[in-house]
Amino acid sequence: MKNIFKNIIASLLIAATLLSASPVYAAASTCAYNQHTFKLTKCVKATSKKKGCSVYTCTACGAQRKIVTPKKAAASAQALQDNAADETYTVSLGNGRTKKVTGHFDTVMSGKITKLLNSYRKRQGLSSLKTISVLTKAAKNRAVECAVKQSHTRPDGTICFTVDASVYAENLAWGYDSAQEVMDEWKQSADHDDNMLDGSYNTIGIAVFVCRTKAEDGRIKYTRYFVQLFGK
């Protein structure tokens, strides 16, 4: 009887070992290339300590795509030092609709970002990017738009590249208090870092828009929106 019991236990252990060692196969994609119908299935909001992510799953074949969002900058009570006067800007939302935002451009910080970017490229053996007015103007437009919608899709529903035909790539960020902070965040993101170290780009336009809003307690609040636009 004891031998039978031992044999049963041994058989169960072998079966459990085989099951645990069996490979798990993911469902193969059955959709044609770029014909997926994606639906948002998971969303983790970014915090000051960790990045967020959104997972989209195809309703037809189960294929997934993951988009990572950068960490939020920790809130800072440090006062703005640029002392620029606020102005009101009108942002197009499409179909004749508009929204007004108030703020100013921090040209000192955008200059610091340009220097940090070119210094970073030089250390990687790449040439410096030349700042040109057409990209700077486009970057300012996009920075104001980002105060309304933080996305590579513009508030009017068009893709970011429609801001100007000379734009080949775009980096965005918001909420940071220094040029070094935002550069460090871009470096930690593979896609943003690839844009900054792309050897085919020769020109750059950078803007920092400081948007003025009113907090729930009635106090004035400023948030910076950062844009890098790359050109050939």
N, C-alpha and C positions, 0 to 999 in steps of 0.2 A: 504493500500500500504506500509506503514511504517513497519507494522508487517511482511509482506511477505519479505521485504528487510532484516529485522532483522533475520528472520528465515534462509534466504539464507546465511547470514554472519556467523551465528552460526553453520550451517552445514559445511561450509568451514573450520571453525576453528577446529571443531571436527575431520574432515577428515585429516587436517594437523597434528593434535596431534597424531592421530593413525599412520600415516605414519612415523612420527619422532620416534615413540616408537617401530616400527617394527624392529625385529632383523635382522642383516645382516649376512648371512651365507656364509662361505668360501667354495669354491669348494672342495669336498672330493677327496683325492688322489685315483686314479684308477690304479696306477702302482704297480706291485709286489714289495716286499721289495728289496731295493737297486737296482732297475731296472730303475731308473729315467734317463732321458736324459737332463742334466742341461745345460743352456745357460746363459751367463752373461747378466743380464738385467739392472743392476744399479751399478755404481762405483763412490764412493765419496773418493777423495784423502785425506789422513791424512795431517794435518797441525801441527804446534807447539802448537795450542790451542785446537784442537779437534781430536778425533780418526777418521779414515776413515772406510769404509766398502764396501764390494762387495756383491751384491745380485744375486744369481743364481736361475733361474726359470725353472722348468721342462717343456719342450715343449709339453709333452703329457698330463699331468694332472694338471699343474699349481702349484705344490708343490714348496716351496722355501727354500733355505738355505742361511744363512747370515754369512759372515766371517768378523770379525772386525780386523783392522790393527792398531797398536799402534801409538800414537802421535809422530810426528817427533821432535827430540831434536832441541832446538833453536841453531842457529849458534853461535859459540864462537870463539873469537880471541885469546883465551888463548893458549899459546905455549905448546907443548908436553914436559913433564918433565922427561920421562924415558931415553932419550938420547941413545936408542939402535940403532945399525946400521941396515940400510935397506938391505934386501936381495930380490932376485927375485925367485918367486915360479911359478910352472907350474900347471895349473888346466885343468883336462880332461873335454872336452865338448862332448865326445862320438864320435864314428865312426872315431877315429884317429885324431880328431881335438883337439887343445889345445889353452889355452890363458895364457899369463904370467901376473902376478901381482907383484907389488913391495911393500914391507913394512916390518914390524917387529912385534914381539909379546911383549905386555906389561904385563910381568909376575908380576909386582908389583900390577897392578890393578886387575888381575885375582886372586891374593892372597887375596886382600881386599874383593872381591866378595864372595870368599869362606868363609871368616870369617863372613861377614854379613849374608850369607845364613844359616850357622850353628847356629848363634846367633838367627836368626828368627825362626828356627826349635825348638831350645831349649825353646824359650818363648811359643811355642805351645805344649810343652811336648813331643817333638820328639827327637830321637837320632841324633847325628851329622853324616854327611856324610864323608866317608873317601876318600881322593883324591888318585886315582890309575893311574899309568903311561899309561895303555892301553886306558883309557877314556880321559886322558889329550892329548895324541897323536891324538886320533880321533877328539877331540874338536878343536885342532889346524888345522887339515885338513879341518874341516867344516867351521872354521872361515875364512880361506883363500878362500874357495869356495864361502862363502857369499859375498866376495868382488866382485864376478862375478855375482852371482844370489842370491837374498835375498828370500829364500824359503826353505821349508822343503823337496823340491825336489832338488836333487843335479844338478849341471850344466850338467852332462852327462845323465840326465833324470831319474836316479834311485832315490828311496826314501831314506831319510836321514839315516835310520837304516842300510843300506848297508855299511856304513862307518866302522862299527865294530859290530860283533855279540853280544857284551856285552852291547850295547846301548838299553835302554828301553824307553827313552823319551828325548826330545830335546827342549830347550828354545833358541830363537834367539832374537837379538836386534841389532840396529846399530845407530850410530850418536851421542851417548851420551858422555859426557866428564868426568863422574865420576862413581865410583862403586855404590854410593848411588842413583844416578839418575836412572841407569838401574835397580837396585833392586826395586826401587819404582814403576817403570813402569811395571815390571813383576808382582808385587803384585797386581796391579790394573786390571790385566787381569786374569779372572777366570781360564782359561786353564793353563797358565803359573804358576799361584799361586798353582794350584792343583799339578803340577809336583814338585814344591819346598817343598810342605807339604805332599807328599805321604810317608806314613810310611813304605811301602814295599821296598823303595829304601835305599840302604846302602852305595853306592859308587858314586863318582862324578868326572867329568873331566871338567875343565873350561879353556877357552882360550879367549884372547882379541887380535885380529889382527888389527894393525894400518896400513891401506892401504894408500900408497902415490900415488896421482894423480896430474895432472896439471889442474888448473882452466882455465876458458875461458880467463882471463886476463893474463895468463902465470905464475901466482904465484903457488907455490907448496901447495897442500892441503892434509891434513890427515883426514881420517875417521876411527873411531873404529867400529869393528864388534865383537859382543859378543856372545859366545856360552856356554851353560850349557848342558852337557850330563849326564843322570842319569842311574845308573846300580843297579843290585840286590846285 
